[in-house]
């Protein structure tokens, strides 16, 4: 199985923020079944707002991104994740709830 991302929220402001990393579809590394890859799907969800200047980092297999703004768009998150040698092909999308401002990447 592919491990989940870890989220470091120590640079977020306040305590009203809730984070969750959810594995939507279990995958496996392509070298295990190169002829039948099964991609992992994970959602990183922020409930609440991080505040001006607030950032978070993502870690995967002992490597961490640089700071990511709490309100980053999908391109910013993608750029940070592509810098990690432990991350292969990746797609990032963003969903923002218009009422609560909850964000899911």
C-alpha positions in Angstrom: 0.0 0.0 0.0 1.0 3.6 -0.6 1.3 5.6 2.7 -0.9 8.7 3.3 0.6 12.2 3.2 1.3 13.8 6.6 0.2 17.4 7.2 2.2 19.7 9.5 -0.1 22.5 10.5 2.1 24.2 13.1 2.2 27.4 11.1 -1.6 27.8 11.0 -3.1 30.4 13.2 -5.9 29.6 15.8 -7.4 26.3 16.8 -10.6 26.3 14.7 -8.9 24.5 11.9 -9.4 20.8 11.3 -7.3 18.8 8.9 -7.9 15.3 7.6 -6.0 13.1 5.0 -8.4 10.5 3.5 -7.4 7.7 1.2 -10.2 7.5 -1.3 -8.7 4.6 -3.3 -5.8 2.4 -2.2 -3.0 2.1 -4.6 0.3 0.3 -4.9 3.7 1.2 -6.1 4.1 0.7 -9.9 7.2 -1.5 -9.4 5.1 -4.1 -7.6 2.7 -4.7 -10.6 4.2 -2.6 -13.4 1.8 -4.1 -16.0 -1.3 -3.2 -13.8 -0.6 0.0 -11.8 -3.3 1.0 -9.3 -3.1 4.7 -8.5 -3.7 6.1 -5.0 -6.3 8.8 -4.5 -6.0 10.9 -1.4 -7.8 14.0 -0.2 -6.3 16.6 2.1 -9.1 18.6 3.7 -8.9 21.9 5.6 -12.1 22.9 7.5 -11.8 26.5 8.6 -9.4 29.2 7.5 -5.7 29.4 8.3 -5.4 33.2 8.6 -3.2 35.7 6.9 0.3 34.3 6.2 -0.6 30.8 7.5 1.1 27.9 5.8 1.2 24.1 6.1 3.6 21.5 4.7 3.0 18.0 3.3 5.3 15.1 3.9 5.5 11.8 2.0 8.0 9.0 2.7 10.3 11.2 4.8 10.4 14.2 2.4 8.6 17.4 3.1 7.4 20.3 0.9 8.3 23.9 1.5 5.6 26.0 3.1 2.2 26.0 1.3 -0.2 28.9 1.9 -3.4 27.7 3.5 -5.4 29.1 0.6 -3.1 27.6 -2.1 -4.6 26.8 -5.5 -4.1 23.4 -7.1 -1.1 24.6 -9.1 0.8 25.8 -6.0 0.2 22.4 -4.3 1.2 20.5 -7.4 4.4 22.5 -7.7 5.4 21.8 -4.1 4.6 18.0 -4.4 6.5 17.7 -7.7 9.6 18.8 -5.9 9.6 15.6 -3.8 11.5 12.7 -5.4 9.3 10.3 -3.5 6.2 11.5 -5.5 5.7 10.2 -9.0 3.0 11.2 -11.5 0.5 13.3 -9.6 -2.7 15.3 -10.3 -4.0 17.9 -8.0 -7.5 19.5 -8.0 -9.1 21.9 -5.6 -12.6 22.1 -4.3 -13.6 25.2 -2.2 -17.0 25.3 -0.4 -18.5 28.7 -1.2 -20.3 28.9 2.2 -17.8 27.5 4.7 -14.5 28.1 2.7 -13.5 24.5 3.5 -10.8 23.4 1.1 -10.0 20.0 -0.3 -7.0 19.2 -2.6 
